[in-house]
Amino acid sequence: MNDDKSPFDTPFRIEEVDAVTPAPRARVDDAAVDAGSDRKRDYLDGFLAQAPESDDPASPGGALYEGVIAALKDIFDPEIPVNIYDLGLIYGVDVSPDASVAVTMTLTTPHCPVAESMPGEVELRVSSVPGVRDCEVSLVWDPPWDMAKMTDEAKLELGML
C-alpha cells in the first residue's frame, strides 16, 4: 500500500472568534466634473419616475389618457377604501382621436349596492376631464371580477400583502 498521506487526512483547525469585521462597502469616489460639462453625478436621477412621453394625447402616456386615469383614481368604492382603478374594476379605457372616451368596467358583484350609480359617476367624472368630448361607460360581468385583478397598492392598503 501507499504510505503517503492524503490531503484529506490532515485534521481541521477550528478557530473561534468573537466578532468578524464587516466587508468593505463599494464606493464611488466623486470624480472631478469638467467645467464645460453639465452632467450630474447621478444622471439617472428620476429616470424611472418619469412617465413615457407620447405624441398622441389619446394614447397611454398621453395627457388626455393620463387625465382620464387620474379621474378614475379619484372614484372610491363606498364599501372598500380603495379607488376603482386600483381595485381592478376598470377593464379598459379607450380614447379616440376625437377625444371620445369609452370605459369598460365591472363591479365586485352584480348585487353591489352602487350598481345603479357607479357607472353614472364614472361617466360624469371622466366627462369632466379637460379635453374629453364625451364618455360612454359599458358595464360588463364577463370576466367576473376577482381579487387577482387588484394592484399591489390596493392589496397593501387592504392588508393583503
OpenMM code with the backbone's topology and positions (N, CA, C; nanometers):
from openmm import Vec3, app, unit

residues = "MET ASN ASP ASP LYS SER PRO PHE ASP THR PRO PHE ARG ILE GLU GLU VAL ASP ALA VAL THR PRO ALA PRO ARG ALA ARG VAL ASP ASP ALA ALA VAL ASP ALA GLY SER ASP ARG LYS ARG ASP TYR LEU ASP GLY PHE LEU ALA GLN ALA PRO GLU SER ASP ASP PRO ALA SER PRO GLY GLY ALA LEU TYR GLU GLY VAL ILE ALA ALA LEU LYS ASP ILE PHE ASP PRO GLU ILE PRO VAL ASN ILE TYR ASP LEU GLY LEU ILE TYR GLY VAL ASP VAL SER PRO ASP ALA SER VAL ALA VAL THR MET THR LEU THR THR PRO HIS CYS PRO VAL ALA GLU SER MET PRO GLY GLU VAL GLU LEU ARG VAL SER SER VAL PRO GLY VAL ARG ASP CYS GLU VAL SER LEU VAL TRP ASP PRO PRO TRP ASP MET ALA LYS MET THR ASP GLU ALA LYS LEU GLU LEU GLY MET LEU".split()
positions = [
    Vec3(0.0824, -0.1169, 0.0000),
    Vec3(0.0000, 0.0000, 0.0000),
    Vec3(0.0871, 0.1235, 0.0000),
    Vec3(0.0228, 0.2303, -0.0237),
    Vec3(0.0918, 0.3562, -0.0329),
    Vec3(0.0951, 0.4214, 0.1047),
    Vec3(0.2148, 0.4614, 0.1520),
    Vec3(0.2287, 0.5228, 0.2834),
    Vec3(0.2076, 0.6737, 0.2798),
    Vec3(0.1854, 0.7280, 0.1607),
    Vec3(0.1642, 0.8729, 0.1514),
    Vec3(0.0296, 0.9089, 0.2134),
    Vec3(0.0311, 1.0196, 0.2850),
    Vec3(-0.0928, 1.0652, 0.3460),
    Vec3(-0.1720, 1.1467, 0.2442),
    Vec3(-0.2984, 1.1288, 0.2473),
    Vec3(-0.3881, 1.2059, 0.1620),
    Vec3(-0.4063, 1.3444, 0.2238),
    Vec3(-0.4285, 1.4495, 0.1422),
    Vec3(-0.4515, 1.5827, 0.1992),
    Vec3(-0.5811, 1.5881, 0.2806),
    Vec3(-0.6653, 1.4898, 0.2634),
    Vec3(-0.7909, 1.4862, 0.3376),
    Vec3(-0.7739, 1.4256, 0.4767),
    Vec3(-0.6590, 1.3680, 0.5027),
    Vec3(-0.6355, 1.3065, 0.6324),
    Vec3(-0.5863, 1.4068, 0.7364),
    Vec3(-0.5503, 1.5272, 0.6944),
    Vec3(-0.4996, 1.6244, 0.7915),
    Vec3(-0.6157, 1.6751, 0.8759),
    Vec3(-0.5915, 1.6936, 1.0037),
    Vec3(-0.7004, 1.7396, 1.0909),
    Vec3(-0.7319, 1.8861, 1.0623),
    Vec3(-0.8568, 1.9196, 1.0859),
    Vec3(-0.9014, 2.0578, 1.0685),
    Vec3(-0.8645, 2.1383, 1.1910),
    Vec3(-0.8334, 2.2621, 1.1685),
    Vec3(-0.8049, 2.3526, 1.2786),
    Vec3(-0.9275, 2.4405, 1.2994),
    Vec3(-0.9822, 2.4388, 1.4166),
    Vec3(-1.1016, 2.5150, 1.4472),
    Vec3(-1.0606, 2.6403, 1.5205),
    Vec3(-1.1093, 2.7536, 1.4719),
    Vec3(-1.0784, 2.8811, 1.5320),
    Vec3(-1.2099, 2.9480, 1.5727),
    Vec3(-1.2176, 2.9883, 1.6965),
    Vec3(-1.3363, 3.0561, 1.7446),
    Vec3(-1.3062, 3.2047, 1.7547),
    Vec3(-1.4022, 3.2841, 1.7057),
    Vec3(-1.3857, 3.4290, 1.7076),
    Vec3(-1.5081, 3.4921, 1.7730),
    Vec3(-1.4866, 3.6107, 1.8312),
    Vec3(-1.5974, 3.6817, 1.8936),
    Vec3(-1.6738, 3.7670, 1.7929),
    Vec3(-1.6035, 3.8249, 1.6991),
    Vec3(-1.6679, 3.9123, 1.6014),
    Vec3(-1.5883, 3.9092, 1.4716),
    Vec3(-1.6558, 3.9430, 1.3663),
    Vec3(-1.5933, 3.9462, 1.2349),
    Vec3(-1.6054, 4.0882, 1.1823),
    Vec3(-1.4974, 4.1395, 1.1273),
    Vec3(-1.5039, 4.2736, 1.0700),
    Vec3(-1.5857, 4.2679, 0.9414),
    Vec3(-1.6747, 4.3640, 0.9220),
    Vec3(-1.7570, 4.3614, 0.8014),
    Vec3(-1.6730, 4.3869, 0.6770),
    Vec3(-1.7195, 4.3321, 0.5668),
    Vec3(-1.6510, 4.3510, 0.4400),
    Vec3(-1.6637, 4.4975, 0.3983),
    Vec3(-1.5637, 4.5508, 0.3318),
    Vec3(-1.5723, 4.6915, 0.2902),
    Vec3(-1.6822, 4.7101, 0.1863),
    Vec3(-1.7518, 4.8234, 0.1958),
    Vec3(-1.8581, 4.8543, 0.1008),
    Vec3(-1.7985, 4.9158, -0.0238),
    Vec3(-1.8655, 4.8919, -0.1351),
    Vec3(-1.8213, 4.9511, -0.2607),
    Vec3(-1.8465, 5.1009, -0.2564),
    Vec3(-1.7522, 5.1785, -0.3044),
    Vec3(-1.7653, 5.3239, -0.3031),
    Vec3(-1.7342, 5.3787, -0.4414),
    Vec3(-1.8012, 5.4849, -0.4709),
    Vec3(-1.7724, 5.5574, -0.5938),
    Vec3(-1.7196, 5.6927, -0.5513),
    Vec3(-1.5945, 5.7160, -0.5800),
    Vec3(-1.5362, 5.8445, -0.5452),
    Vec3(-1.5922, 5.9517, -0.6375),
    Vec3(-1.6156, 6.0674, -0.5789),
    Vec3(-1.6646, 6.1779, -0.6603),
    Vec3(-1.5570, 6.2158, -0.7598),
    Vec3(-1.5923, 6.2035, -0.8858),
    Vec3(-1.4987, 6.2396, -0.9910),
    Vec3(-1.5083, 6.3893, -1.0145),
    Vec3(-1.3986, 6.4449, -1.0512),
    Vec3(-1.3980, 6.5886, -1.0805),
    Vec3(-1.4811, 6.6113, -1.2058),
    Vec3(-1.5751, 6.7051, -1.1975),
    Vec3(-1.6615, 6.7359, -1.3106),
    Vec3(-1.5954, 6.8446, -1.3925),
    Vec3(-1.5909, 6.8224, -1.5238),
    Vec3(-1.5327, 6.9228, -1.6121),
    Vec3(-1.6148, 7.0506, -1.6040),
    Vec3(-1.5490, 7.1623, -1.6180),
    Vec3(-1.6176, 7.2908, -1.6098),
    Vec3(-1.7194, 7.3057, -1.7225),
    Vec3(-1.6918, 7.2490, -1.8382),
    Vec3(-1.7821, 7.2625, -1.9524),
    Vec3(-1.8922, 7.1572, -1.9543),
    Vec3(-1.8887, 7.0624, -1.8636),
    Vec3(-1.9875, 6.9538, -1.8645),
    Vec3(-2.1041, 6.9877, -1.7723),
    Vec3(-2.2258, 6.9613, -1.8185),
    Vec3(-2.3428, 6.9832, -1.7342),
    Vec3(-2.3979, 6.8497, -1.6837),
    Vec3(-2.3183, 6.7475, -1.6900),
    Vec3(-2.3604, 6.6152, -1.6463),
    Vec3(-2.3527, 6.6057, -1.4940),
    Vec3(-2.4628, 6.5643, -1.4349),
    Vec3(-2.4671, 6.5483, -1.2904),
    Vec3(-2.4053, 6.4138, -1.2532),
    Vec3(-2.3715, 6.4012, -1.1262),
    Vec3(-2.3133, 6.2759, -1.0799),
    Vec3(-2.4116, 6.1615, -1.0995),
    Vec3(-2.5373, 6.1818, -1.0592),
    Vec3(-2.6373, 6.0783, -1.0777),
    Vec3(-2.7256, 6.1189, -1.1946),
    Vec3(-2.6828, 6.0840, -1.3139),
    Vec3(-2.7536, 6.1270, -1.4326),
    Vec3(-2.8818, 6.0491, -1.4564),
    Vec3(-2.9081, 5.9421, -1.3792),
    Vec3(-3.0333, 5.8677, -1.3919),
    Vec3(-3.1352, 5.9109, -1.2869),
    Vec3(-3.1062, 6.0184, -1.2145),
    Vec3(-3.1952, 6.0654, -1.1090),
    Vec3(-3.3332, 6.0958, -1.1658),
    Vec3(-3.4364, 6.0282, -1.1131),
    Vec3(-3.5729, 6.0500, -1.1571),
    Vec3(-3.6099, 5.9811, -1.2867),
    Vec3(-3.5203, 5.9037, -1.3450),
    Vec3(-3.5468, 5.8405, -1.4738),
    Vec3(-3.6655, 5.7449, -1.4667),
    Vec3(-3.6696, 5.6627, -1.3627),
    Vec3(-3.7769, 5.5646, -1.3529),
    Vec3(-3.9093, 5.6278, -1.3109),
    Vec3(-3.9056, 5.7462, -1.2537),
    Vec3(-4.0279, 5.8129, -1.2109),
    Vec3(-4.0964, 5.8861, -1.3262),
    Vec3(-4.0273, 5.9017, -1.4362),
    Vec3(-4.0857, 5.9738, -1.5486),
    Vec3(-4.1873, 5.8865, -1.6213),
    Vec3(-4.2986, 5.9462, -1.6601),
    Vec3(-4.3985, 5.8767, -1.7401),
    Vec3(-4.3514, 5.8764, -1.8854),
    Vec3(-4.3861, 5.7734, -1.9598),
    Vec3(-4.3464, 5.7721, -2.1001),
    Vec3(-4.4125, 5.8865, -2.1761),
    Vec3(-4.3359, 5.9491, -2.2617),
    Vec3(-4.3901, 6.0598, -2.3385),
    Vec3(-4.4539, 6.0058, -2.4649),
    Vec3(-4.5684, 6.0613, -2.4995),
    Vec3(-4.6411, 6.0173, -2.6169),
    Vec3(-4.6765, 6.1382, -2.7016),
    Vec3(-4.6663, 6.1221, -2.8319),
    Vec3(-4.7041, 6.2296, -2.9227),
    Vec3(-4.8557, 6.2416, -2.9304),
    Vec3(-4.9236, 6.1292, -2.9138),
    Vec3(-5.0694, 6.1261, -2.9226),
    Vec3(-5.1290, 6.1404, -2.7828),
    Vec3(-5.2024, 6.2487, -2.7557),
    Vec3(-5.2573, 6.2670, -2.6205),
    Vec3(-5.3603, 6.1619, -2.5816),
    Vec3(-5.4151, 6.0886, -2.6800),
    Vec3(-5.5171, 5.9886, -2.6509),
    Vec3(-5.4592, 5.8507, -2.6233),
    Vec3(-5.3306, 5.8318, -2.6473),
    Vec3(-5.2697, 5.7004, -2.6239),
    Vec3(-5.2131, 5.6938, -2.4827),
    Vec3(-5.1902, 5.5724, -2.4319),
    Vec3(-5.1315, 5.5622, -2.2976),
    Vec3(-5.0026, 5.6428, -2.2883),
    Vec3(-4.9923, 5.7217, -2.1829),
    Vec3(-4.8791, 5.8116, -2.1663),
    Vec3(-4.9112, 5.9518, -2.2131),
    Vec3(-5.0184, 5.9670, -2.2906),
    Vec3(-5.0595, 6.0978, -2.3383),
    Vec3(-5.1347, 6.1734, -2.2298),
    Vec3(-5.1418, 6.3028, -2.2451),
    Vec3(-5.2019, 6.3884, -2.1421),
    Vec3(-5.3497, 6.3578, -2.1201),
    Vec3(-5.4256, 6.3374, -2.2267),
    Vec3(-5.5688, 6.3110, -2.2129),
    Vec3(-5.5937, 6.1757, -2.1476),
    Vec3(-5.5227, 6.0744, -2.1932),
    Vec3(-5.5380, 5.9400, -2.1369),
    Vec3(-5.5022, 5.9392, -1.9883),
    Vec3(-5.3908, 6.0021, -1.9531),
    Vec3(-5.3482, 6.0056, -1.8129),
    Vec3(-5.4443, 6.0879, -1.7281),
    Vec3(-5.5068, 6.1893, -1.7864),
    Vec3(-5.6080, 6.2660, -1.7151),
    Vec3(-5.7307, 6.1819, -1.6836),
    Vec3(-5.7696, 6.0968, -1.7782),
    Vec3(-5.8830, 6.0060, -1.7559),
    Vec3(-5.8494, 5.9062, -1.6454),
    Vec3(-5.7285, 5.8506, -1.6483),
    Vec3(-5.6862, 5.7551, -1.5444),
    Vec3(-5.6846, 5.8233, -1.4079),
    Vec3(-5.6364, 5.9466, -1.4022),
    Vec3(-5.6342, 6.0203, -1.2755),
    Vec3(-5.7760, 6.0437, -1.2240),
    Vec3(-5.8704, 6.0718, -1.3145),
    Vec3(-6.0097, 6.0910, -1.2734),
    Vec3(-6.0683, 5.9610, -1.2190),
    Vec3(-6.0330, 5.8490, -1.2806),
    Vec3(-6.0826, 5.7197, -1.2331),
    Vec3(-6.0239, 5.6847, -1.0967),
    Vec3(-5.9006, 5.7288, -1.0721),
    Vec3(-5.8379, 5.7011, -0.9424),
    Vec3(-5.8951, 5.7881, -0.8311),
    Vec3(-5.9772, 5.8861, -0.8659),
    Vec3(-6.0427, 5.9693, -0.7653),
    Vec3(-6.1777, 5.9132, -0.7219),
    Vec3(-6.2224, 5.8048, -0.7864),
    Vec3(-6.3517, 5.7442, -0.7522),
    Vec3(-6.3256, 5.6243, -0.6623),
    Vec3(-6.3848, 5.6251, -0.5441),
    Vec3(-6.3621, 5.5180, -0.4477),
    Vec3(-6.4858, 5.4318, -0.4327),
    Vec3(-6.4623, 5.3028, -0.4127),
    Vec3(-6.5702, 5.2105, -0.3822),
    Vec3(-6.6210, 5.2454, -0.2422),
    Vec3(-6.7527, 5.2594, -0.2237),
    Vec3(-6.8016, 5.3012, -0.0925),
    Vec3(-6.7825, 5.1963, 0.0182),
    Vec3(-6.7681, 5.0704, -0.0185),
    Vec3(-6.7521, 4.9661, 0.0826),
    Vec3(-6.6072, 4.9315, 0.1099),
    Vec3(-6.5200, 4.9611, 0.0123),
    Vec3(-6.3782, 4.9266, 0.0227),
    Vec3(-6.2991, 5.0562, 0.0061),
    Vec3(-6.2069, 5.0887, 0.0957),
    Vec3(-6.1361, 5.2175, 0.0881),
    Vec3(-6.0250, 5.2202, -0.0166),
    Vec3(-6.0570, 5.1770, -0.1389),
    Vec3(-5.9598, 5.1741, -0.2482),
    Vec3(-6.0290, 5.2299, -0.3716),
    Vec3(-5.9553, 5.3024, -0.4554),
    Vec3(-6.0173, 5.3574, -0.5765),
    Vec3(-6.0490, 5.2459, -0.6755),
    Vec3(-6.1430, 5.2721, -0.7653),
    Vec3(-6.1931, 5.1676, -0.8547),
    Vec3(-6.0892, 5.1239, -0.9578),
    Vec3(-5.9935, 5.2110, -0.9887),
    Vec3(-5.8897, 5.1734, -1.0845),
    Vec3(-5.7943, 5.0711, -1.0224),
    Vec3(-5.7440, 5.1004, -0.9016),
    Vec3(-5.6529, 5.0076, -0.8347),
    Vec3(-5.7248, 4.8815, -0.7882),
    Vec3(-5.8545, 4.8913, -0.7674),
    Vec3(-5.9337, 4.7753, -0.7284),
    Vec3(-5.9488, 4.6769, -0.8440),
    Vec3(-5.9225, 4.7228, -0.9651),
    Vec3(-5.9300, 4.6352, -1.0822),
    Vec3(-6.0679, 4.6315, -1.1447),
    Vec3(-6.1517, 4.7297, -1.1141),
    Vec3(-6.2865, 4.7330, -1.1706),
    Vec3(-6.2886, 4.7910, -1.3121),
    Vec3(-6.1824, 4.8597, -1.3516),
    Vec3(-6.1734, 4.9179, -1.4860),
    Vec3(-6.1012, 4.8179, -1.5756),
    Vec3(-6.1732, 4.7653, -1.6739),
    Vec3(-6.1150, 4.6678, -1.7655),
    Vec3(-6.0498, 4.7333, -1.8871),
    Vec3(-6.0959, 4.8504, -1.9237),
    Vec3(-6.0371, 4.9153, -2.0396),
    Vec3(-6.0743, 5.0613, -2.0498),
    Vec3(-5.9813, 5.1407, -2.1021),
    Vec3(-6.0048, 5.2824, -2.1296),
    Vec3(-5.9572, 5.3068, -2.2721),
    Vec3(-6.0504, 5.3465, -2.3576),
    Vec3(-6.0167, 5.3758, -2.4965),
    Vec3(-6.0487, 5.5219, -2.5246),
    Vec3(-5.9480, 5.5946, -2.5709),
    Vec3(-5.9657, 5.7351, -2.6067),
    Vec3(-5.9487, 5.7456, -2.7569),
    Vec3(-6.0525, 5.7904, -2.8246),
    Vec3(-6.0467, 5.8030, -2.9700),
    Vec3(-5.9729, 5.9313, -3.0079),
    Vec3(-5.9303, 5.9421, -3.1332),
    Vec3(-5.8605, 6.0640, -3.1763),
    Vec3(-5.9450, 6.1909, -3.1614),
    Vec3(-6.0780, 6.1768, -3.1646),
    Vec3(-6.1629, 6.2954, -3.1476),
    Vec3(-6.2010, 6.3186, -3.0017),
    Vec3(-6.1251, 6.2579, -2.9068),
    Vec3(-6.1385, 6.2778, -2.7616),
    Vec3(-6.2664, 6.2194, -2.7029),
    Vec3(-6.3212, 6.1188, -2.7671),
    Vec3(-6.4347, 6.0470, -2.7117),
    Vec3(-6.3795, 5.9285, -2.6323),
    Vec3(-6.4262, 5.9112, -2.5091),
    Vec3(-6.3710, 5.8094, -2.4201),
    Vec3(-6.4727, 5.6970, -2.4003),
    Vec3(-6.4251, 5.5727, -2.4089),
    Vec3(-6.5070, 5.4557, -2.3798),
    Vec3(-6.4414, 5.3808, -2.2641),
    Vec3(-6.5160, 5.3636, -2.1552),
    Vec3(-6.4655, 5.2942, -2.0374),
    Vec3(-6.5415, 5.1635, -2.0231),
    Vec3(-6.4680, 5.0538, -2.0120),
    Vec3(-6.5278, 4.9232, -1.9858),
    Vec3(-6.4955, 4.8883, -1.8420),
    Vec3(-6.6013, 4.8608, -1.7654),
    Vec3(-6.5800, 4.8352, -1.6231),
    Vec3(-6.6731, 4.7259, -1.5737),
    Vec3(-6.6459, 4.6817, -1.4525),
    Vec3(-6.7313, 4.5854, -1.3851),
    Vec3(-6.7481, 4.6315, -1.2413),
    Vec3(-6.8199, 4.5542, -1.1647),
    Vec3(-6.8347, 4.5792, -1.0215),
    Vec3(-6.7936, 4.4525, -0.9484),
    Vec3(-6.7728, 4.4631, -0.8181),
    Vec3(-6.7268, 4.3462, -0.7427),
    Vec3(-6.8280, 4.2334, -0.7462),
    Vec3(-6.9561, 4.2660, -0.7540),
    Vec3(-7.0618, 4.1662, -0.7605),
    Vec3(-7.1830, 4.2273, -0.8301),
    Vec3(-7.2646, 4.1481, -0.9002),
    Vec3(-7.3852, 4.2042, -0.9629),
    Vec3(-7.4827, 4.2633, -0.8613),
    Vec3(-7.4736, 4.2207, -0.7370),
    Vec3(-7.5632, 4.2700, -0.6335),
    Vec3(-7.5026, 4.3869, -0.5560),
    Vec3(-7.4030, 4.4496, -0.6131),
    Vec3(-7.3361, 4.5626, -0.5485),
    Vec3(-7.4367, 4.6757, -0.5281),
    Vec3(-7.4375, 4.7375, -0.4106),
    Vec3(-7.5352, 4.8436, -0.3844),
    Vec3(-7.5190, 4.9676, -0.4729),
    Vec3(-7.4029, 4.9859, -0.5352),
    Vec3(-7.3823, 5.1030, -0.6209),
    Vec3(-7.3919, 5.0665, -0.7688),
    Vec3(-7.4539, 4.9529, -0.7993),
    Vec3(-7.4631, 4.9072, -0.9385),
    Vec3(-7.5358, 5.0081, -1.0267),
    Vec3(-7.6295, 5.0822, -0.9698),
    Vec3(-7.7029, 5.1806, -1.0490),
    Vec3(-7.6303, 5.3139, -1.0585),
    Vec3(-7.5583, 5.3517, -0.9537),
    Vec3(-7.4982, 5.4850, -0.9506),
    Vec3(-7.3528, 5.4903, -0.9974),
    Vec3(-7.2767, 5.3829, -0.9812),
    Vec3(-7.1334, 5.3871, -1.0130),
    Vec3(-7.1048, 5.4170, -1.1606),
    Vec3(-7.1705, 5.3501, -1.2580),
    Vec3(-7.1419, 5.3852, -1.3979),
    Vec3(-7.1717, 5.5319, -1.4296),
    Vec3(-7.2756, 5.5879, -1.3700),
    Vec3(-7.3074, 5.7290, -1.3913),
    Vec3(-7.2014, 5.8204, -1.3331),
    Vec3(-7.1484, 5.7832, -1.2170),
    Vec3(-7.0424, 5.8635, -1.1567),
    Vec3(-6.9152, 5.8575, -1.2401),
    Vec3(-6.8832, 5.7393, -1.2925),
    Vec3(-6.7652, 5.7254, -1.3790),
    Vec3(-6.7820, 5.8130, -1.5028),
    Vec3(-6.9004, 5.8079, -1.5637),
    Vec3(-6.9256, 5.8888, -1.6831),
    Vec3(-6.9134, 6.0378, -1.6522),
    Vec3(-6.9679, 6.0807, -1.5401),
    Vec3(-6.9628, 6.2217, -1.5013),
    Vec3(-6.8196, 6.2675, -1.4748),
    Vec3(-6.7425, 6.1877, -1.4006),
    Vec3(-6.6045, 6.2258, -1.3665),
    Vec3(-6.5146, 6.2275, -1.4902),
    Vec3(-6.5283, 6.1263, -1.5773),
    Vec3(-6.4432, 6.1213, -1.6968),
    Vec3(-6.4815, 6.2340, -1.7922),
    Vec3(-6.6104, 6.2638, -1.8042),
    Vec3(-6.6544, 6.3730, -1.8918),
    Vec3(-6.6034, 6.5081, -1.8448),
    Vec3(-6.5743, 6.5211, -1.7159),
    Vec3(-6.5267, 6.6488, -1.6627),
    Vec3(-6.3770, 6.6712, -1.6833),
    Vec3(-6.3056, 6.5709, -1.7354),
    Vec3(-6.1620, 6.5879, -1.7630),
    Vec3(-6.1469, 6.6857, -1.8798),
    Vec3(-6.0653, 6.7893, -1.8649),
    Vec3(-6.0478, 6.8863, -1.9743),
    Vec3(-5.9983, 6.8184, -2.1020),
    Vec3(-6.0681, 6.8442, -2.2115),
    Vec3(-6.0320, 6.7870, -2.3406),
    Vec3(-6.1172, 6.6681, -2.3805),
    Vec3(-6.1921, 6.6092, -2.2883),
    Vec3(-6.2775, 6.4949, -2.3212),
    Vec3(-6.4074, 6.5470, -2.3823),
    Vec3(-6.4407, 6.4944, -2.4994),
    Vec3(-6.5630, 6.5367, -2.5678),
    Vec3(-6.6854, 6.4729, -2.5043),
    Vec3(-6.6837, 6.3392, -2.4914),
    Vec3(-6.7923, 6.2677, -2.4258),
    Vec3(-6.7396, 6.1347, -2.3739),
    Vec3(-6.8199, 6.0680, -2.2942),
    Vec3(-6.7775, 5.9424, -2.2318),
    Vec3(-6.8918, 5.8422, -2.2382),
    Vec3(-6.8569, 5.7201, -2.2697),
    Vec3(-6.9535, 5.6099, -2.2695),
    Vec3(-6.8985, 5.5013, -2.1769),
    Vec3(-6.9807, 5.4580, -2.0818),
    Vec3(-6.9395, 5.3564, -1.9859),
    Vec3(-7.0151, 5.2278, -2.0161),
    Vec3(-6.9408, 5.1201, -2.0324),
    Vec3(-7.0011, 4.9882, -2.0532),
    Vec3(-6.9773, 4.9047, -1.9288),
    Vec3(-7.0849, 4.8567, -1.8699),
    Vec3(-7.0761, 4.7722, -1.7507),
    Vec3(-7.0859, 4.6277, -1.7966),
    Vec3(-6.9808, 4.5494, -1.7692),
    Vec3(-6.9762, 4.4093, -1.8124),
    Vec3(-6.9616, 4.3184, -1.6907),
    Vec3(-7.0048, 4.1954, -1.7064),
    Vec3(-6.9936, 4.0973, -1.5970),
    Vec3(-6.9032, 3.9813, -1.6356),
    Vec3(-6.8552, 3.9807, -1.7588),
    Vec3(-6.7690, 3.8728, -1.8035),
    Vec3(-6.6414, 3.9332, -1.8585),
    Vec3(-6.5259, 3.9047, -1.8072),
    Vec3(-6.4966, 3.8109, -1.6989),
    Vec3(-6.5365, 3.8701, -1.5639),
    Vec3(-6.5772, 3.7846, -1.4721),
    Vec3(-6.6150, 3.8357, -1.3399),
    Vec3(-6.4935, 3.8885, -1.2648),
    Vec3(-6.5176, 3.9865, -1.1798),
    Vec3(-6.4099, 4.0454, -1.1011),
    Vec3(-6.3649, 3.9460, -0.9949),
    Vec3(-6.2339, 3.9416, -0.9701),
    Vec3(-6.1800, 3.8659, -0.8568),
    Vec3(-6.0628, 3.9447, -0.7985),
    Vec3(-6.0161, 3.9027, -0.6835),
    Vec3(-5.9137, 3.9792, -0.6124),
    Vec3(-5.7795, 3.9817, -0.6854),
    Vec3(-5.7583, 3.8922, -0.7795),
    Vec3(-5.6326, 3.8912, -0.8543),
    Vec3(-5.6201, 4.0142, -0.9443),
    Vec3(-5.7298, 4.0818, -0.9714),
    Vec3(-5.7274, 4.1998, -1.0582),
    Vec3(-5.6826, 4.3255, -0.9841),
    Vec3(-5.6702, 4.3201, -0.8529),
    Vec3(-5.6278, 4.4365, -0.7750),
    Vec3(-5.4789, 4.4611, -0.7930),
    Vec3(-5.4405, 4.5883, -0.7870),
    Vec3(-5.2985, 4.6230, -0.7929),
    Vec3(-5.2345, 4.5918, -0.6578),
    Vec3(-5.1024, 4.5898, -0.6565),
    Vec3(-5.0314, 4.5663, -0.5304),
    Vec3(-5.0599, 4.6776, -0.4294),
    Vec3(-5.0779, 4.8006, -0.4792),
    Vec3(-5.1092, 4.9119, -0.3897),
    Vec3(-5.2423, 4.8885, -0.3182),
    Vec3(-5.3418, 4.8368, -0.3921),
    Vec3(-5.4718, 4.8094, -0.3326),
    Vec3(-5.4622, 4.6971, -0.2292),
    Vec3(-5.3858, 4.5939, -0.2649),
    Vec3(-5.3696, 4.4823, -0.1712),
    Vec3(-5.2978, 4.5272, -0.0452),
    Vec3(-5.2006, 4.6151, -0.0607),
    Vec3(-5.1281, 4.6681, 0.0558),
    Vec3(-5.2205, 4.7529, 0.1424),
    Vec3(-5.3048, 4.8345, 0.0792),
    Vec3(-5.3987, 4.9181, 0.1520),
    Vec3(-5.4977, 4.8345, 0.2332),
    Vec3(-5.5348, 4.7185, 0.1785),
    Vec3(-5.6302, 4.6319, 0.2457),
    Vec3(-5.5653, 4.5299, 0.3377),
    Vec3(-5.4331, 4.5363, 0.3496),
    Vec3(-5.3610, 4.4444, 0.4387),
    Vec3(-5.3518, 4.3040, 0.3851),
    Vec3(-5.3514, 4.2892, 0.2528),
    Vec3(-5.3444, 4.1565, 0.1924),
    Vec3(-5.2038, 4.1183, 0.1487),
    Vec3(-5.1079, 4.2075, 0.1668),
    Vec3(-4.9680, 4.1779, 0.1319),
    Vec3(-4.8834, 4.1757, 0.2566),
] * unit.nanometer
topology = app.Topology()
chain = topology.addChain("A")
for resn in residues:
    res = topology.addResidue(resn, chain)
    for name in ("N", "CA", "C"):
        topology.addAtom(name, app.Element.getBySymbol(name[0]), res)
